[in-house]
Amino acid sequence: MRKLPVYIAVLAGAAMSIAASCGKGSTEDTAGLKPAPIATIPGHDSLAQDTAPKEGPRVLPPEAYLRTYLQLFGGMSALEVQNAAKANQLFDTWNDYLGLIGLPDYSTDIPRGTQTNALMLATFERMGIALCDRALENDLKAATPLKDRRIFAFDMTAAAPTQAEFTERFDVLHRTFLGYPVALATTDRAGTFYKLYNDVVAMPPTTNAKFTPAEAGWAAICYGLVRHPEFHLY
């Protein structure tokens, strides 16, 4: 029992020696591990960093697009959208489209579509065009109050819009469909769509046209955004 303090002192000294040696070793080991540019590492100065995407753009599940379309229509149910669009021959029935966009039909043992194809994208575009036409009729032709408009939440100009006037209104649509200001686009998107608008307005009017030239121009702008890759792909 008298030797217990001696044992404790020896163990404490050994522990202090081990801790000191470990601390010294870790300091020396980490001294040369500071971050450095890859070009400074021998043999890596001529290696280019591969930043290319490894997967191509993909589409979301069809349910995501249906939900987006229904929200843009104004929070309507699928049947309400069908009846509203069918009245003006903009849309047939959902049964004509659900299989084409990849949804399964268990009544006939048709599985869910797993491969994107041209027919699927064309069907999404047709649904988007029906949305644009219906929204233009509701927002612009029906003179809906500005606060109640879903897509065309702006007032049309009395005369042909200037570049600045067009960009201001185009930005409203751009934010609605693509989710960010047109000023942040990587290309001159406002200028491209302004040319599209003017080209459509300058086209000769067709017989029994349901839209004025200016309305047809804004409908074409809506068509372009609802077909945009940034709207469909991720």
N, C-alpha and C positions, 0 to 999 in steps of 0.2 A: 504493500500500500504506500510505502514511503517513496517508491520509484515512480509513482503516477505523475507527479509534476514534471519529472525529467522526460517521461514519454511524451507528454503534452507539448513540452518545449521543442522536442526534436521534431514532432509531426508539424508543428506550426512553422518551424524553420524550413522544413522540406516543402511545405505548401507555398511559402513565400518565394522560394527559389524557383519552383516550377512555374508559378505565375509570372515571375520576372522574365524567365526565359521564353515563355510563350508570348508575352507581350512584345519582347524584343524581336522575336522571329516574325510575328505577324506584321509588325511595322516595316521590317526589312522586306518582307514578301510583297506587301502592297505598295511599296514605294514606286515600283516600276510599272504599276497597272493603271496609270492615269489614262483617261480617254485621249485618243490621238486620231487624227484624220487617217483614213484608210490608205491614202496615197503615201504616207510616211512609213508604212510597213513594207519591208523588203519583199519584192516580188508582186506587190499589189498596186504599184504605181501606175500600171498600164491597164488595169482591169476596169471595165465599164460596169457601172451598177445597173442591173436589169430592173427597170421600173415598168416594163410593159405589162398590161393586164393579162392574167392567165385564163380568164373566162370571158366569154362574150356577154353582151347585154341579155338580160332575161326578162320575161314577163312575170307579173304577179299572178296568183291564182285568180280565176275568173270572178270569184265572189268579191274580191277587192274592187274590181272595175265596176261590177254591178252596184255595189254600195256607193261608189263615187258618183256614178251616173244618177242614182236615185237622190243623192244629196244635192247634186247640181240641179236636178229638176225641182227641188224645193221640199225635200223631206217627204215625198210622196211614196206610197207603197208601189210595188211592182205592177199590180193590177191597175192602179190609178194612172200610172205612167202610160201603160198600154192603152187605156181608154182615151187619155188626153191626146196621145200622139196618133192613135188610129183614126180619130175623128177627121184629121186633115191628111190622111193617107201618108203619114210620115213613118208609120210602124205597122207591122202586121200583128203577130202574137209572140209572146215569149217562147212558146213551144217551137217556133221556127228558128230560134237563135240559140237556145241554151246548149244544144248539142254541138253547134258549130263553134262555140267559144270554149268548148272543152269540158262542160259539166256532164256528169254521168246521168244516164237514164236507166234506173234499175228496173223499170217496168218492162224494158225490152233487152235487158242485160247488156247495155252499152256502158263500158267502163269510162272512167275519167280520162280525158285526153292528157297525155304526158309530153307531147311534142308540139312545139309551136309551129304553125304552118301559115301559109299566105291566106287561106280561107278564114282562119281564125282572126287574123289581124284585119282583114277586110270586113268581117262582121262587126268587130269593135268599131271600126271607122263608120260603118253604116249607122250603128247605134249612136255614135257621137254626132253625126250629121243630123239625125232626127232630133237630138237634144238641142243642137244649135238653132235649127229652124223653129222648134217649139219655143225656145227661150226668146228668140227675136220677136216672134208673134206676141208673146206674153209681155215682154219688157218694153219694146219699142212701138209696135203697131197698136197695142192696146193702151198706150199711154199710162202704164203702171207707174205709181209714185216711185221716186228714185229710191226711197228707203226699202221698198218692197221688191225691187228687182233682184233677180238671182245671178244673171250673167252680165247683161249689158247695163251695168250700174253707172251710167253716165248719160249726159244729154248730147244729142247729135248737134253738130254745127249747122247753122242756117245755110252756109255756103260750103263749097269744097274745103275740107280741113287743110290747114298748113301742116308742115312736118311737125312742128311743135304741138299743135292741137291734136294731131293724130297720135303722137307718141304719148301724150297725157291720157288719152282714152284707151290706147292699146295697152298701156301699163296696167289698167284695171283688169283687162282680160288675161294678161300675162300672169299676174299675181293669182288670179282665180284658178287657172289651169296648171301652171307650172310652179306656183308657190313662192316666187321671188320677183323682185323688181326687174324690169327689162334692162335697166341700166347695168345690171350685173352680168348680163349675157356676154359670152366670150366673143360673139360676132356682132355685126351691125344688124341685129335682128329687127329693130324698129324700122330701119331704112328698107330692109328686104320686104317686110310686110306692108310698108307704106306703098311700095311699088306694086305689090299684089293688089292692094285696095284700089289704086288708081287704074290698074289694068282691068279690073272687074267693072268698075264704074264706067269705064270708057267703052265697054262692050255694047253692041246694039241690043236694045231690049227685045225680049221674046214676047210672043203673043200670049196674052192672059198671064203675064208674069205676076206672081203674088207679092214680090218685093220691088220697091223702087231701086234705082241704081245704087243709091247710097246704102240702103238696107242690104242689098245683095253684096255690096263691098264688105260690110261688117260681118255678114254671114260667112263670107269666104275667109275672113280673118279667124273667125271661130272654128271653121273647118280645119284651118291650118294648125291651130293650137291643139285641138282635140286629137289630131293625128300625129302630133309631135312626138319624136322618140322619147323625150324626157317625160312625157305624160304616160307612156305605155311601158317603158323599159326602166330597169334599174341595174 
